[in-house]
Amino acid sequence: MLYNKTTKLKLRLLVVLTLFILAIDSLSAKPLRFAEEVNWTTIQQIEHSLKGLPPMNIGFDIDDTSLFTKASHYLMRKKHCPNDPNVYHDKCSSNQDYWDDLSQLDYMNPPKETAIKLIDMHKKRGDTIYFITARESPAKKTEKTTEHLKSVFALKNIKPVIFVGLEAFDPKLPSKAVVLKKKNIKIYYGDADSDVLAAKKANTRPIRILRASNSQDNKIMPINGRFGEEVIIDSDV
């Protein structure tokens, strides 16, 4: 693909800005938290557990599970809700423009190495991959998250991202659980407690991917392994 001088300059500035954001934010990194006993696993062990089983439907969360999304959330919070300490609190989450603009910036967000390896493993098995997120669906602008995921994970026939919205955090009936059951998802990878609990409610196998210590959502870090779920070793990268 050819770029003109203006586009090249914008891309260079974007790279510099992203590195600057990540460098500053590393100062606010929080330590990872773990249960007293953790059911540790590896990608190799997960693959071995699936040996002999037919292709199945697999689900992935997006933020902090599939992608490092700190940079895009940082910019959107500065723009739409600079005084709100948490992206899932009122000033951000109730603002549709936040979610519309966030999807436009997903191209800034690099994939997690753990997610790349997991998705490669599932592709080789012939599994069908779904991305299911608690983000609100873009309403006023074209959704671009799916295309970015297609590109970074080399998914030729990607399913459109499923946006379940903030009802994902409803303790009585989390919207992710409804989708997991409807799509017959057999394994769901996520970093949040809500991901694990939704999977359990849907009788789906939950596997925890560690949230990075400098995540945009690190005010209260989850206690990994607290529900007895499998936790992938060193998956915060």
N, C-alpha and C positions, 0 to 999 in steps of 0.2 A: 504494500500500500504506500502511495506517495503522499507526502505532506508538504504544504507550502510553508514559507518561512514563519508566517504568523502562527500556524498550527504547531510547528516545531517549538516555537518560543513558549506557547501556552503549555505544551506538554512538559517542557523543562521546568517552567515555573511551578507546575503542578507537582512534579517530583520533589522539588525543593521544599514546597509547602508541606507535602505529606511527611517528609523526613523531619521537618521542623516540628510539626504537630506531635509526631511519635516521640521525638527526643524530649520535648517539654513534658509530655504525659508520662514518660518513664519515671519522672520524679514522684508521681502520685500512685505508683504501682502498689498493689496490696498483696500480701502473702496468700498463697493458696491454702485452703482449709480442707481437712480430711476427717472422716469418721475414725473412731478408734480402731476399727477393723475395716479394711477395704478389700473388696473382691477385685483385685487387679487382673487385667487381661492385656493381651497384645493383639495386633492385627493378625499375626500368624495364628494365634489361638482361635480368634474369631473365624478365620478362614477354615481352620481344621474342624471347628464345630459344625460347619455347613457342608462338610464333605459328604457327597452322596445324596444331598438334598436337591430337589429340582429348583429352577429359577424362581425367585420370589420377589415380592414388592418390598422395597427398602425406603425408609424415610430419613431425611436429614433436616435438622434445624439450620438456619442460615447464620445469624449473628453469633460470633464467637464459637461456632461449631464448624461451619463450612468456610466462612470468610473472616478475616480480621477487618472489622468494620469501624474501627476507632476513628479513622480520618474523616469519613463521610458524616458520621454522627457528630463529631466535634464541630465541623463546619455548620451543620444544620442547627445544632444547639446554639451556636453563636449568633446565627441569623434569626431563628424563630423563638428561642426561649433561653436567653443568656443567663437568666437568674434561677433556672430550674436545675437542680443538681442531678436529676435522674431522667433519662429519656422516656421512661414509662410513667412519669408523673403528669399532672394535668396540662401544664402549659405546652408541653411537647405533644403528648399523645392526643390531646383534643384538637390539635391544629392539623387539619387535612393537608395544608400546604407543606408541613414538615414531611409527611409521608410521600407526597408527590415529588418533592425535590430530592428526597433521600434516594429514591430509585434512580434518579438521573445521575447520581454520583457513585453508584456502585462500581463503576469502572475503576475507581480509585482503590478498591479494596482487594488486597491479595488473598489468595486461597491459603488455608492452613495446610501445612505439609501432611498432617495426619489425615485430613479429608481427602487430599489427592490420593494417598495410598489406599485408603478405604474404598474410594469410588473406583479406582483402577481394579481393585480386587473384585468388587461387585460387578463391574462391567465384564470382566473375564468369565464370571459365573453366568452371565446372561440375565442378571437381575434387573428389574425395572426400578429406577430411582425417582423418588419424589422429594421435592424441597417444600417443607411446610413451615411457615413462619408466623410469629405473633404480630408481625407488622400489619398495619392497615393497608389495604390495597390502594394503589394510586388511583385517583378519581379524575383529576383534571389534566394529567399528563400521561404520556405513553409509558407503560411499565417497561423498564429496561433491565431489571434484575435477572430475568430469565436468560436474556442474551449474554449477560456477563458470566453467569454460571455455565452456560453452554460453552463459552469460549475457554474459561480457565480450567474446566474439568474435561474438555474435549468430548462433550456429549452430543452426538450427532442428532439423536431423536429425543431431545429433552422434553419432559412434560412441563407445561407452564407452572410457575411457582404458585403454590396455594397459600393465599393470605387469609389467615383465620381471624386476624385482628386481636384486640386486647381481651376478648372473651376467652382467650387461651389461659388467662389467669383466674377464671371462675373456678373456685374450689369444688363446687358441686357438679358442674358439667363442663370441664375445659373443652373448648372448641377443637383443640388438637386431637383429643381423644375421639371425638365424633368422626373426624377425617381419617384418623388411623384405622378405625373400625370399618368405615365405609370403603376405604381403599385396600383393605385387607393387608395392611402393612405388618410385616413379620418382625422387623427390627427397626427401632427408631433411635438415631444418634442425636444427642443434645447436650448442652452444657448446663442448663438450668434445672432446678428442682421441678419446675412446672413441666419440663419435657419428660422427666422420669415418671412423674405422677400420672401424666396424661397417657403415657405408654402402658403403665400398669393398669390403668382404668380400662384401656382398650384391649387388654390381654396381649399386648405387643411386648417383645423383648426390648427393654431399655438398656442402652449402652451410653455411658457418660463420656463425653469429650471434655477435657479440662478447659475452663475459661482462662484466658490469658490474664496475668496479674495486672496489666495496664488496660484492661477492657474499658469501654465506655460505660459498662454496667458493673463497676467494681466497688460501688459504695458498700454493699453487703455481699461478700463473696459466698457462693454456695458451699455447703459442707459435702464434699464429694464422697460418695459411697454411703451416705447416711440411710438410704433406703434399701441397701443390700444389692444395688445394681452393679453391674460390671463397670469398671473404670479403666480406660485405656492409659497405660503408663506413658508419661511424657507427652501427652497429647495437647498440651497448652501451646504447642508450636505447630 
